Amino acid sequence: MLDDIFYIVYEDLLIDFDTQNSIVRFLFRNTGMAKVEGIIREIRKFKIRKSKRKPEISLLMVNRNGIETKSLTITKPEH
């Protein structure tokens, strides 16, 4: 398993993606902060999103105790 992935972006800008700890490090000396901040904004678009709730449908059911609901998870059909 890879722990770190390095990208050389400019002559003095190295980006270290620490995949094990989900950390991104920027190592640079002369590259302007405006360029670095622009790259940071673009990388943030790829952050891990929280999982969405699974789609479900609720059914109204009548039984001897009255009306109750039953939730059923909707699954994607296989092709």
mmCIF file of the N, C-alpha and C atoms, coordinates in Angstrom:
data_MODEL
# 
_entry.id   MODEL 
# 
loop_
_atom_site.group_PDB 
_atom_site.id 
_atom_site.type_symbol 
_atom_site.label_atom_id 
_atom_site.label_alt_id 
_atom_site.label_comp_id 
_atom_site.label_asym_id 
_atom_site.label_entity_id 
_atom_site.label_seq_id 
_atom_site.pdbx_PDB_ins_code 
_atom_site.Cartn_x 
_atom_site.Cartn_y 
_atom_site.Cartn_z 
_atom_site.occupancy 
_atom_site.B_iso_or_equiv 
_atom_site.pdbx_formal_charge 
_atom_site.auth_seq_id 
_atom_site.auth_comp_id 
_atom_site.auth_asym_id 
_atom_site.auth_atom_id 
_atom_site.pdbx_PDB_model_num 
ATOM 1   N N  . MET A 1 1  ? 0.844   -1.178 0.000   1.00 0.00 ? 1  MET A N  1 
ATOM 2   C CA . MET A 1 1  ? 0.000   0.000  0.000   1.00 0.00 ? 1  MET A CA 1 
ATOM 3   C C  . MET A 1 1  ? 0.888   1.240  0.000   1.00 0.00 ? 1  MET A C  1 
ATOM 4   N N  . LEU A 1 2  ? 0.513   2.204  -0.811  1.00 0.00 ? 2  LEU A N  1 
ATOM 5   C CA . LEU A 1 2  ? 1.263   3.455  -0.877  1.00 0.00 ? 2  LEU A CA 1 
ATOM 6   C C  . LEU A 1 2  ? 0.891   4.351  0.291   1.00 0.00 ? 2  LEU A C  1 
ATOM 7   N N  . ASP A 1 3  ? 1.890   4.950  0.893   1.00 0.00 ? 3  ASP A N  1 
ATOM 8   C CA . ASP A 1 3  ? 1.623   5.886  1.983   1.00 0.00 ? 3  ASP A CA 1 
ATOM 9   C C  . ASP A 1 3  ? 1.625   7.315  1.501   1.00 0.00 ? 3  ASP A C  1 
ATOM 10  N N  . ASP A 1 4  ? 2.537   7.665  0.599   1.00 0.00 ? 4  ASP A N  1 
ATOM 11  C CA . ASP A 1 4  ? 2.669   9.026  0.114   1.00 0.00 ? 4  ASP A CA 1 
ATOM 12  C C  . ASP A 1 4  ? 2.767   9.042  -1.404  1.00 0.00 ? 4  ASP A C  1 
ATOM 13  N N  . ILE A 1 5  ? 2.117   10.025 -2.002  1.00 0.00 ? 5  ILE A N  1 
ATOM 14  C CA . ILE A 1 5  ? 2.224   10.267 -3.437  1.00 0.00 ? 5  ILE A CA 1 
ATOM 15  C C  . ILE A 1 5  ? 2.716   11.695 -3.587  1.00 0.00 ? 5  ILE A C  1 
ATOM 16  N N  . PHE A 1 6  ? 3.784   11.872 -4.360  1.00 0.00 ? 6  PHE A N  1 
ATOM 17  C CA . PHE A 1 6  ? 4.385   13.185 -4.537  1.00 0.00 ? 6  PHE A CA 1 
ATOM 18  C C  . PHE A 1 6  ? 4.166   13.670 -5.960  1.00 0.00 ? 6  PHE A C  1 
ATOM 19  N N  . TYR A 1 7  ? 3.830   14.966 -6.097  1.00 0.00 ? 7  TYR A N  1 
ATOM 20  C CA . TYR A 1 7  ? 3.709   15.607 -7.398  1.00 0.00 ? 7  TYR A CA 1 
ATOM 21  C C  . TYR A 1 7  ? 4.592   16.834 -7.412  1.00 0.00 ? 7  TYR A C  1 
ATOM 22  N N  . ILE A 1 8  ? 5.395   16.970 -8.454  1.00 0.00 ? 8  ILE A N  1 
ATOM 23  C CA . ILE A 1 8  ? 6.173   18.191 -8.655  1.00 0.00 ? 8  ILE A CA 1 
ATOM 24  C C  . ILE A 1 8  ? 5.364   19.049 -9.610  1.00 0.00 ? 8  ILE A C  1 
ATOM 25  N N  . VAL A 1 9  ? 4.886   20.202 -9.123  1.00 0.00 ? 9  VAL A N  1 
ATOM 26  C CA . VAL A 1 9  ? 3.995   21.041 -9.908  1.00 0.00 ? 9  VAL A CA 1 
ATOM 27  C C  . VAL A 1 9  ? 4.768   22.144 -10.610 1.00 0.00 ? 9  VAL A C  1 
ATOM 28  N N  . TYR A 1 10 ? 5.547   22.877 -9.877  1.00 0.00 ? 10 TYR A N  1 
ATOM 29  C CA . TYR A 1 10 ? 6.416   23.912 -10.442 1.00 0.00 ? 10 TYR A CA 1 
ATOM 30  C C  . TYR A 1 10 ? 7.845   23.544 -10.078 1.00 0.00 ? 10 TYR A C  1 
ATOM 31  N N  . GLU A 1 11 ? 8.773   24.357 -10.492 1.00 0.00 ? 11 GLU A N  1 
ATOM 32  C CA . GLU A 1 11 ? 10.181  24.055 -10.243 1.00 0.00 ? 11 GLU A CA 1 
ATOM 33  C C  . GLU A 1 11 ? 10.467  23.832 -8.763  1.00 0.00 ? 11 GLU A C  1 
ATOM 34  N N  . ASP A 1 12 ? 9.790   24.570 -7.901  1.00 0.00 ? 12 ASP A N  1 
ATOM 35  C CA . ASP A 1 12 ? 10.062  24.439 -6.466  1.00 0.00 ? 12 ASP A CA 1 
ATOM 36  C C  . ASP A 1 12 ? 8.827   24.070 -5.650  1.00 0.00 ? 12 ASP A C  1 
ATOM 37  N N  . LEU A 1 13 ? 7.757   23.602 -6.291  1.00 0.00 ? 13 LEU A N  1 
ATOM 38  C CA . LEU A 1 13 ? 6.537   23.249 -5.555  1.00 0.00 ? 13 LEU A CA 1 
ATOM 39  C C  . LEU A 1 13 ? 6.321   21.745 -5.613  1.00 0.00 ? 13 LEU A C  1 
ATOM 40  N N  . LEU A 1 14 ? 6.352   21.128 -4.457  1.00 0.00 ? 14 LEU A N  1 
ATOM 41  C CA . LEU A 1 14 ? 6.133   19.696 -4.323  1.00 0.00 ? 14 LEU A CA 1 
ATOM 42  C C  . LEU A 1 14 ? 4.869   19.508 -3.481  1.00 0.00 ? 14 LEU A C  1 
ATOM 43  N N  . ILE A 1 15 ? 3.955   18.671 -3.966  1.00 0.00 ? 15 ILE A N  1 
ATOM 44  C CA . ILE A 1 15 ? 2.730   18.372 -3.215  1.00 0.00 ? 15 ILE A CA 1 
ATOM 45  C C  . ILE A 1 15 ? 2.820   16.919 -2.762  1.00 0.00 ? 15 ILE A C  1 
ATOM 46  N N  . ASP A 1 16 ? 2.657   16.719 -1.468  1.00 0.00 ? 16 ASP A N  1 
ATOM 47  C CA . ASP A 1 16 ? 2.734   15.399 -0.853  1.00 0.00 ? 16 ASP A CA 1 
ATOM 48  C C  . ASP A 1 16 ? 1.338   14.994 -0.396  1.00 0.00 ? 16 ASP A C  1 
ATOM 49  N N  . PHE A 1 17 ? 0.780   13.963 -1.026  1.00 0.00 ? 17 PHE A N  1 
ATOM 50  C CA . PHE A 1 17 ? -0.506  13.406 -0.615  1.00 0.00 ? 17 PHE A CA 1 
ATOM 51  C C  . PHE A 1 17 ? -0.218  12.224 0.297   1.00 0.00 ? 17 PHE A C  1 
ATOM 52  N N  . ASP A 1 18 ? -0.446  12.403 1.589   1.00 0.00 ? 18 ASP A N  1 
ATOM 53  C CA . ASP A 1 18 ? -0.262  11.344 2.573   1.00 0.00 ? 18 ASP A CA 1 
ATOM 54  C C  . ASP A 1 18 ? -1.575  10.569 2.632   1.00 0.00 ? 18 ASP A C  1 
ATOM 55  N N  . THR A 1 19 ? -1.655  9.467  1.898   1.00 0.00 ? 19 THR A N  1 
ATOM 56  C CA . THR A 1 19 ? -2.920  8.739  1.756   1.00 0.00 ? 19 THR A CA 1 
ATOM 57  C C  . THR A 1 19 ? -3.323  8.010  3.024   1.00 0.00 ? 19 THR A C  1 
ATOM 58  N N  . GLN A 1 20 ? -2.366  7.643  3.834   1.00 0.00 ? 20 GLN A N  1 
ATOM 59  C CA . GLN A 1 20 ? -2.700  6.910  5.058   1.00 0.00 ? 20 GLN A CA 1 
ATOM 60  C C  . GLN A 1 20 ? -3.363  7.821  6.087   1.00 0.00 ? 20 GLN A C  1 
ATOM 61  N N  . ASN A 1 21 ? -2.936  9.077  6.159   1.00 0.00 ? 21 ASN A N  1 
ATOM 62  C CA . ASN A 1 21 ? -3.476  10.008 7.155   1.00 0.00 ? 21 ASN A CA 1 
ATOM 63  C C  . ASN A 1 21 ? -4.404  11.056 6.564   1.00 0.00 ? 21 ASN A C  1 
ATOM 64  N N  . SER A 1 22 ? -4.675  10.979 5.249   1.00 0.00 ? 22 SER A N  1 
ATOM 65  C CA . SER A 1 22 ? -5.538  11.945 4.552   1.00 0.00 ? 22 SER A CA 1 
ATOM 66  C C  . SER A 1 22 ? -5.055  13.382 4.754   1.00 0.00 ? 22 SER A C  1 
ATOM 67  N N  . ILE A 1 23 ? -3.766  13.588 4.513   1.00 0.00 ? 23 ILE A N  1 
ATOM 68  C CA . ILE A 1 23 ? -3.159  14.903 4.671   1.00 0.00 ? 23 ILE A CA 1 
ATOM 69  C C  . ILE A 1 23 ? -2.479  15.287 3.358   1.00 0.00 ? 23 ILE A C  1 
ATOM 70  N N  . VAL A 1 24 ? -2.563  16.574 3.011   1.00 0.00 ? 24 VAL A N  1 
ATOM 71  C CA . VAL A 1 24 ? -1.859  17.100 1.848   1.00 0.00 ? 24 VAL A CA 1 
ATOM 72  C C  . VAL A 1 24 ? -0.876  18.150 2.344   1.00 0.00 ? 24 VAL A C  1 
ATOM 73  N N  . ARG A 1 25 ? 0.387   18.001 1.946   1.00 0.00 ? 25 ARG A N  1 
ATOM 74  C CA . ARG A 1 25 ? 1.425   18.958 2.347   1.00 0.00 ? 25 ARG A CA 1 
ATOM 75  C C  . ARG A 1 25 ? 1.959   19.664 1.114   1.00 0.00 ? 25 ARG A C  1 
ATOM 76  N N  . PHE A 1 26 ? 2.228   20.965 1.244   1.00 0.00 ? 26 PHE A N  1 
ATOM 77  C CA . PHE A 1 26 ? 2.796   21.760 0.167   1.00 0.00 ? 26 PHE A CA 1 
ATOM 78  C C  . PHE A 1 26 ? 4.187   22.202 0.578   1.00 0.00 ? 26 PHE A C  1 
ATOM 79  N N  . LEU A 1 27 ? 5.181   21.825 -0.205  1.00 0.00 ? 27 LEU A N  1 
ATOM 80  C CA . LEU A 1 27 ? 6.563   22.183 0.079   1.00 0.00 ? 27 LEU A CA 1 
ATOM 81  C C  . LEU A 1 27 ? 7.030   23.096 -1.055  1.00 0.00 ? 27 LEU A C  1 
ATOM 82  N N  . PHE A 1 28 ? 7.353   24.352 -0.718  1.00 0.00 ? 28 PHE A N  1 
ATOM 83  C CA . PHE A 1 28 ? 7.756   25.301 -1.753  1.00 0.00 ? 28 PHE A CA 1 
ATOM 84  C C  . PHE A 1 28 ? 8.618   26.390 -1.134  1.00 0.00 ? 28 PHE A C  1 
ATOM 85  N N  . ARG A 1 29 ? 9.322   27.102 -2.019  1.00 0.00 ? 29 ARG A N  1 
ATOM 86  C CA . ARG A 1 29 ? 10.195  28.169 -1.554  1.00 0.00 ? 29 ARG A CA 1 
ATOM 87  C C  . ARG A 1 29 ? 9.890   29.481 -2.278  1.00 0.00 ? 29 ARG A C  1 
ATOM 88  N N  . ASN A 1 30 ? 9.817   29.446 -3.610  1.00 0.00 ? 30 ASN A N  1 
ATOM 89  C CA . ASN A 1 30 ? 9.657   30.676 -4.383  1.00 0.00 ? 30 ASN A CA 1 
ATOM 90  C C  . ASN A 1 30 ? 8.282   30.834 -5.034  1.00 0.00 ? 30 ASN A C  1 
ATOM 91  N N  . THR A 1 31 ? 7.515   29.796 -5.123  1.00 0.00 ? 31 THR A N  1 
ATOM 92  C CA . THR A 1 31 ? 6.193   29.886 -5.733  1.00 0.00 ? 31 THR A CA 1 
ATOM 93  C C  . THR A 1 31 ? 5.322   30.821 -4.906  1.00 0.00 ? 31 THR A C  1 
ATOM 94  N N  . GLY A 1 32 ? 4.586   31.707 -5.600  1.00 0.00 ? 32 GLY A N  1 
ATOM 95  C CA . GLY A 1 32 ? 3.753   32.683 -4.904  1.00 0.00 ? 32 GLY A CA 1 
ATOM 96  C C  . GLY A 1 32 ? 2.584   32.035 -4.172  1.00 0.00 ? 32 GLY A C  1 
ATOM 97  N N  . MET A 1 33 ? 2.194   32.650 -3.071  1.00 0.00 ? 33 MET A N  1 
ATOM 98  C CA . MET A 1 33 ? 1.075   32.121 -2.264  1.00 0.00 ? 33 MET A CA 1 
ATOM 99  C C  . MET A 1 33 ? -0.220  32.086 -3.059  1.00 0.00 ? 33 MET A C  1 
ATOM 100 N N  . ALA A 1 34 ? -0.406  33.012 -3.987  1.00 0.00 ? 34 ALA A N  1 
ATOM 101 C CA . ALA A 1 34 ? -1.631  33.022 -4.788  1.00 0.00 ? 34 ALA A CA 1 
ATOM 102 C C  . ALA A 1 34 ? -1.747  31.726 -5.599  1.00 0.00 ? 34 ALA A C  1 
ATOM 103 N N  . LYS A 1 35 ? -0.647  31.259 -6.162  1.00 0.00 ? 35 LYS A N  1 
ATOM 104 C CA . LYS A 1 35 ? -0.664  29.997 -6.919  1.00 0.00 ? 35 LYS A CA 1 
ATOM 105 C C  . LYS A 1 35 ? -0.947  28.813 -5.990  1.00 0.00 ? 35 LYS A C  1 
ATOM 106 N N  . VAL A 1 36 ? -0.300  28.799 -4.845  1.00 0.00 ? 36 VAL A N  1 
ATOM 107 C CA . VAL A 1 36 ? -0.493  27.694 -3.891  1.00 0.00 ? 36 VAL A CA 1 
ATOM 108 C C  . VAL A 1 36 ? -1.935  27.667 -3.399  1.00 0.00 ? 36 VAL A C  1 
ATOM 109 N N  . GLU A 1 37 ? -2.478  28.824 -3.054  1.00 0.00 ? 37 GLU A N  1 
ATOM 110 C CA . GLU A 1 37 ? -3.864  28.883 -2.580  1.00 0.00 ? 37 GLU A CA 1 
ATOM 111 C C  . GLU A 1 37 ? -4.840  28.464 -3.669  1.00 0.00 ? 37 GLU A C  1 
ATOM 112 N N  . GLY A 1 38 ? -4.540  28.784 -4.921  1.00 0.00 ? 38 GLY A N  1 
ATOM 113 C CA . GLY A 1 38 ? -5.388  28.337 -6.033  1.00 0.00 ? 38 GLY A CA 1 
ATOM 114 C C  . GLY A 1 38 ? -5.406  26.826 -6.145  1.00 0.00 ? 38 GLY A C  1 
ATOM 115 N N  . ILE A 1 39 ? -4.246  26.199 -5.983  1.00 0.00 ? 39 ILE A N  1 
ATOM 116 C CA . ILE A 1 39 ? -4.170  24.736 -6.034  1.00 0.00 ? 39 ILE A CA 1 
ATOM 117 C C  . ILE A 1 39 ? -4.910  24.130 -4.850  1.00 0.00 ? 39 ILE A C  1 
ATOM 118 N N  . ILE A 1 40 ? -4.788  24.747 -3.683  1.00 0.00 ? 40 ILE A N  1 
ATOM 119 C CA . ILE A 1 40 ? -5.496  24.253 -2.491  1.00 0.00 ? 40 ILE A CA 1 
ATOM 120 C C  . ILE A 1 40 ? -7.000  24.284 -2.723  1.00 0.00 ? 40 ILE A C  1 
ATOM 121 N N  . ARG A 1 41 ? -7.504  25.371 -3.298  1.00 0.00 ? 41 ARG A N  1 
ATOM 122 C CA . ARG A 1 41 ? -8.952  25.464 -3.583  1.00 0.00 ? 41 ARG A CA 1 
ATOM 123 C C  . ARG A 1 41 ? -9.402  24.345 -4.511  1.00 0.00 ? 41 ARG A C  1 
ATOM 124 N N  . GLU A 1 42 ? -8.600  24.039 -5.519  1.00 0.00 ? 42 GLU A N  1 
ATOM 125 C CA . GLU A 1 42 ? -8.964  22.975 -6.455  1.00 0.00 ? 42 GLU A CA 1 
ATOM 126 C C  . GLU A 1 42 ? -8.925  21.599 -5.793  1.00 0.00 ? 42 GLU A C  1 
ATOM 127 N N  . ILE A 1 43 ? -7.935  21.354 -4.951  1.00 0.00 ? 43 ILE A N  1 
ATOM 128 C CA . ILE A 1 43 ? -7.820  20.061 -4.274  1.00 0.00 ? 43 ILE A CA 1 
ATOM 129 C C  . ILE A 1 43 ? -8.975  19.856 -3.299  1.00 0.00 ? 43 ILE A C  1 
ATOM 130 N N  . ARG A 1 44 ? -9.420  20.920 -2.654  1.00 0.00 ? 44 ARG A N  1 
ATOM 131 C CA . ARG A 1 44 ? -10.531 20.791 -1.688  1.00 0.00 ? 44 ARG A CA 1 
ATOM 132 C C  . ARG A 1 44 ? -11.808 20.296 -2.341  1.00 0.00 ? 44 ARG A C  1 
ATOM 133 N N  . LYS A 1 45 ? -11.945 20.462 -3.634  1.00 0.00 ? 45 LYS A N  1 
ATOM 134 C CA . LYS A 1 45 ? -13.135 19.976 -4.341  1.00 0.00 ? 45 LYS A CA 1 
ATOM 135 C C  . LYS A 1 45 ? -13.219 18.454 -4.299  1.00 0.00 ? 45 LYS A C  1 
ATOM 136 N N  . PHE A 1 46 ? -12.089 17.791 -4.024  1.00 0.00 ? 46 PHE A N  1 
ATOM 137 C CA . PHE A 1 46 ? -12.044 16.333 -4.046  1.00 0.00 ? 46 PHE A CA 1 
ATOM 138 C C  . PHE A 1 46 ? -12.082 15.704 -2.668  1.00 0.00 ? 46 PHE A C  1 
ATOM 139 N N  . LYS A 1 47 ? -12.458 16.459 -1.654  1.00 0.00 ? 47 LYS A N  1 
ATOM 140 C CA . LYS A 1 47 ? -12.498 15.882 -0.313  1.00 0.00 ? 47 LYS A CA 1 
ATOM 141 C C  . LYS A 1 47 ? -13.557 14.795 -0.233  1.00 0.00 ? 47 LYS A C  1 
ATOM 142 N N  . ILE A 1 48 ? -13.380 13.914 0.702   1.00 0.00 ? 48 ILE A N  1 
ATOM 143 C CA . ILE A 1 48 ? -14.311 12.804 0.872   1.00 0.00 ? 48 ILE A CA 1 
ATOM 144 C C  . ILE A 1 48 ? -15.624 13.347 1.431   1.00 0.00 ? 48 ILE A C  1 
ATOM 145 N N  . ARG A 1 49 ? -16.685 12.994 0.774   1.00 0.00 ? 49 ARG A N  1 
ATOM 146 C CA . ARG A 1 49 ? -17.999 13.436 1.223   1.00 0.00 ? 49 ARG A CA 1 
ATOM 147 C C  . ARG A 1 49 ? -18.618 12.372 2.111   1.00 0.00 ? 49 ARG A C  1 
ATOM 148 N N  . LYS A 1 50 ? -19.420 12.829 3.031   1.00 0.00 ? 50 LYS A N  1 
ATOM 149 C CA . LYS A 1 50 ? -20.130 11.894 3.899   1.00 0.00 ? 50 LYS A CA 1 
ATOM 150 C C  . LYS A 1 50 ? -21.108 11.100 3.051   1.00 0.00 ? 50 LYS A C  1 
ATOM 151 N N  . SER A 1 51 ? -21.265 9.851  3.420   1.00 0.00 ? 51 SER A N  1 
ATOM 152 C CA . SER A 1 51 ? -22.172 9.015  2.655   1.00 0.00 ? 51 SER A CA 1 
ATOM 153 C C  . SER A 1 51 ? -23.605 9.499  2.817   1.00 0.00 ? 51 SER A C  1 
ATOM 154 N N  . LYS A 1 52 ? -24.317 9.401  1.732   1.00 0.00 ? 52 LYS A N  1 
ATOM 155 C CA . LYS A 1 52 ? -25.714 9.807  1.748   1.00 0.00 ? 52 LYS A CA 1 
ATOM 156 C C  . LYS A 1 52 ? -26.557 8.672  2.313   1.00 0.00 ? 52 LYS A C  1 
ATOM 157 N N  . ARG A 1 53 ? -27.709 9.051  2.790   1.00 0.00 ? 53 ARG A N  1 
ATOM 158 C CA . ARG A 1 53 ? -28.616 8.013  3.276   1.00 0.00 ? 53 ARG A CA 1 
ATOM 159 C C  . ARG A 1 53 ? -29.069 7.155  2.109   1.00 0.00 ? 53 ARG A C  1 
ATOM 160 N N  . LYS A 1 54 ? -29.284 5.892  2.390   1.00 0.00 ? 54 LYS A N  1 
ATOM 161 C CA . LYS A 1 54 ? -29.784 5.003  1.347   1.00 0.00 ? 54 LYS A CA 1 
ATOM 162 C C  . LYS A 1 54 ? -31.231 5.374  1.042   1.00 0.00 ? 54 LYS A C  1 
ATOM 163 N N  . PRO A 1 55 ? -31.604 5.322  -0.223  1.00 0.00 ? 55 PRO A N  1 
ATOM 164 C CA . PRO A 1 55 ? -32.998 5.647  -0.562  1.00 0.00 ? 55 PRO A CA 1 
ATOM 165 C C  . PRO A 1 55 ? -33.946 4.606  0.029   1.00 0.00 ? 55 PRO A C  1 
ATOM 166 N N  . GLU A 1 56 ? -35.040 5.094  0.555   1.00 0.00 ? 56 GLU A N  1 
ATOM 167 C CA . GLU A 1 56 ? -36.020 4.166  1.114   1.00 0.00 ? 56 GLU A CA 1 
ATOM 168 C C  . GLU A 1 56 ? -37.424 4.729  0.895   1.00 0.00 ? 56 GLU A C  1 
ATOM 169 N N  . ILE A 1 57 ? -38.373 3.869  1.045   1.00 0.00 ? 57 ILE A N  1 
ATOM 170 C CA . ILE A 1 57 ? -39.784 4.225  0.923   1.00 0.00 ? 57 ILE A CA 1 
ATOM 171 C C  . ILE A 1 57 ? -40.491 3.704  2.169   1.00 0.00 ? 57 ILE A C  1 
ATOM 172 N N  . SER A 1 58 ? -41.437 4.475  2.657   1.00 0.00 ? 58 SER A N  1 
ATOM 173 C CA . SER A 1 58 ? -42.202 4.048  3.836   1.00 0.00 ? 58 SER A CA 1 
ATOM 174 C C  . SER A 1 58 ? -43.603 3.648  3.401   1.00 0.00 ? 58 SER A C  1 
ATOM 175 N N  . LEU A 1 59 ? -44.032 2.505  3.879   1.00 0.00 ? 59 LEU A N  1 
ATOM 176 C CA . LEU A 1 59 ? -45.364 1.999  3.577   1.00 0.00 ? 59 LEU A CA 1 
ATOM 177 C C  . LEU A 1 59 ? -46.254 2.177  4.794   1.00 0.00 ? 59 LEU A C  1 
ATOM 178 N N  . LEU A 1 60 ? -47.496 2.557  4.540   1.00 0.00 ? 60 LEU A N  1 
ATOM 179 C CA . LEU A 1 60 ? -48.494 2.594  5.613   1.00 0.00 ? 60 LEU A CA 1 
ATOM 180 C C  . LEU A 1 60 ? -49.165 1.234  5.657   1.00 0.00 ? 60 LEU A C  1 
ATOM 181 N N  . MET A 1 61 ? -49.175 0.650  6.824   1.00 0.00 ? 61 MET A N  1 
ATOM 182 C CA . MET A 1 61 ? -49.773 -0.676 6.969   1.00 0.00 ? 61 MET A CA 1 
ATOM 183 C C  . MET A 1 61 ? -50.845 -0.630 8.053   1.00 0.00 ? 61 MET A C  1 
ATOM 184 N N  . VAL A 1 62 ? -51.938 -1.300 7.784   1.00 0.00 ? 62 VAL A N  1 
ATOM 185 C CA . VAL A 1 62 ? -53.015 -1.391 8.763   1.00 0.00 ? 62 VAL A CA 1 
ATOM 186 C C  . VAL A 1 62 ? -52.953 -2.795 9.380   1.00 0.00 ? 62 VAL A C  1 
ATOM 187 N N  . ASN A 1 63 ? -52.902 -2.834 10.694  1.00 0.00 ? 63 ASN A N  1 
ATOM 188 C CA . ASN A 1 63 ? -52.948 -4.117 11.389  1.00 0.00 ? 63 ASN A CA 1 
ATOM 189 C C  . ASN A 1 63 ? -53.967 -4.004 12.518  1.00 0.00 ? 63 ASN A C  1 
ATOM 190 N N  . ARG A 1 64 ? -54.064 -4.992 13.332  1.00 0.00 ? 64 ARG A N  1 
ATOM 191 C CA . ARG A 1 64 ? -55.101 -4.979 14.377  1.00 0.00 ? 64 ARG A CA 1 
ATOM 192 C C  . ARG A 1 64 ? -54.850 -3.913 15.443  1.00 0.00 ? 64 ARG A C  1 
ATOM 193 N N  . ASN A 1 65 ? -53.619 -3.382 15.519  1.00 0.00 ? 65 ASN A N  1 
ATOM 194 C CA . ASN A 1 65 ? -53.313 -2.325 16.480  1.00 0.00 ? 65 ASN A CA 1 
ATOM 195 C C  . ASN A 1 65 ? -53.487 -0.924 15.904  1.00 0.00 ? 65 ASN A C  1 
ATOM 196 N N  . GLY A 1 66 ? -53.806 -0.831 14.626  1.00 0.00 ? 66 GLY A N  1 
ATOM 197 C CA . GLY A 1 66 ? -53.966 0.473  13.996  1.00 0.00 ? 66 GLY A CA 1 
ATOM 198 C C  . GLY A 1 66 ? -53.064 0.591  12.771  1.00 0.00 ? 66 GLY A C  1 
ATOM 199 N N  . ILE A 1 67 ? -52.646 1.818  12.505  1.00 0.00 ? 67 ILE A N  1 
ATOM 200 C CA . ILE A 1 67 ? -51.798 2.087  11.337  1.00 0.00 ? 67 ILE A CA 1 
ATOM 201 C C  . ILE A 1 67 ? -50.353 2.237  11.807  1.00 0.00 ? 67 ILE A C  1 
ATOM 202 N N  . GLU A 1 68 ? -49.455 1.618  11.064  1.00 0.00 ? 68 GLU A N  1 
ATOM 203 C CA . GLU A 1 68 ? -48.033 1.763  11.345  1.00 0.00 ? 68 GLU A CA 1 
ATOM 204 C C  . GLU A 1 68 ? -47.289 1.919  10.025  1.00 0.00 ? 68 GLU A C  1 
ATOM 205 N N  . THR A 1 69 ? -46.054 2.344  10.112  1.00 0.00 ? 69 THR A N  1 
ATOM 206 C CA . THR A 1 69 ? -45.233 2.480  8.905   1.00 0.00 ? 69 THR A CA 1 
ATOM 207 C C  . THR A 1 69 ? -44.148 1.415  8.908   1.00 0.00 ? 69 THR A C  1 
ATOM 208 N N  . LYS A 1 70 ? -43.768 1.036  7.708   1.00 0.00 ? 70 LYS A N  1 
ATOM 209 C CA . LYS A 1 70 ? -42.668 0.100  7.533   1.00 0.00 ? 70 LYS A CA 1 
ATOM 210 C C  . LYS A 1 70 ? -41.757 0.682  6.461   1.00 0.00 ? 70 LYS A C  1 
ATOM 211 N N  . SER A 1 71 ? -40.475 0.836  6.770   1.00 0.00 ? 71 SER A N  1 
ATOM 212 C CA . SER A 1 71 ? -39.519 1.382  5.814   1.00 0.00 ? 71 SER A CA 1 
ATOM 213 C C  . SER A 1 71 ? -38.838 0.263  5.049   1.00 0.00 ? 71 SER A C  1 
ATOM 214 N N  . LEU A 1 72 ? -38.742 0.441  3.743   1.00 0.00 ? 72 LEU A N  1 
ATOM 215 C CA . LEU A 1 72 ? -38.065 -0.517 2.878   1.00 0.00 ? 72 LEU A CA 1 
ATOM 216 C C  . LEU A 1 72 ? -36.959 0.206  2.125   1.00 0.00 ? 72 LEU A C  1 
ATOM 217 N N  . THR A 1 73 ? -35.780 -0.373 2.108   1.00 0.00 ? 73 THR A N  1 
ATOM 218 C CA . THR A 1 73 ? -34.662 0.201  1.371   1.00 0.00 ? 73 THR A CA 1 
ATOM 219 C C  . THR A 1 73 ? -34.838 -0.099 -0.109  1.00 0.00 ? 73 THR A C  1 
ATOM 220 N N  . ILE A 1 74 ? -34.604 0.902  -0.931  1.00 0.00 ? 74 ILE A N  1 
ATOM 221 C CA . ILE A 1 74 ? -34.700 0.739  -2.388  1.00 0.00 ? 74 ILE A CA 1 
ATOM 222 C C  . ILE A 1 74 ? -33.313 0.406  -2.894  1.00 0.00 ? 74 ILE A C  1 
ATOM 223 N N  . THR A 1 75 ? -33.201 -0.678 -3.639  1.00 0.00 ? 75 THR A N  1 
ATOM 224 C CA . THR A 1 75 ? -31.917 -1.063 -4.210  1.00 0.00 ? 75 THR A CA 1 
ATOM 225 C C  . THR A 1 75 ? -31.915 -0.828 -5.705  1.00 0.00 ? 75 THR A C  1 
ATOM 226 N N  . LYS A 1 76 ? -30.736 -0.526 -6.230  1.00 0.00 ? 76 LYS A N  1 
ATOM 227 C CA . LYS A 1 76 ? -30.583 -0.298 -7.664  1.00 0.00 ? 76 LYS A CA 1 
ATOM 228 C C  . LYS A 1 76 ? -30.654 -1.653 -8.376  1.00 0.00 ? 76 LYS A C  1 
ATOM 229 N N  . PRO A 1 77 ? -31.497 -1.743 -9.396  1.00 0.00 ? 77 PRO A N  1 
ATOM 230 C CA . PRO A 1 77 ? -31.602 -3.024 -10.104 1.00 0.00 ? 77 PRO A CA 1 
ATOM 231 C C  . PRO A 1 77 ? -30.318 -3.331 -10.869 1.00 0.00 ? 77 PRO A C  1 
ATOM 232 N N  . GLU A 1 78 ? -29.958 -4.603 -10.913 1.00 0.00 ? 78 GLU A N  1 
ATOM 233 C CA . GLU A 1 78 ? -28.784 -5.014 -11.677 1.00 0.00 ? 78 GLU A CA 1 
ATOM 234 C C  . GLU A 1 78 ? -29.185 -5.241 -13.123 1.00 0.00 ? 78 GLU A C  1 
ATOM 235 N N  . HIS A 1 79 ? -28.282 -4.876 -14.018 1.00 0.00 ? 79 HIS A N  1 
ATOM 236 C CA . HIS A 1 79 ? -28.568 -5.048 -15.456 1.00 0.00 ? 79 HIS A CA 1 
ATOM 237 C C  . HIS A 1 79 ? -27.963 -6.301 -15.983 1.00 0.00 ? 79 HIS A C  1 
# 
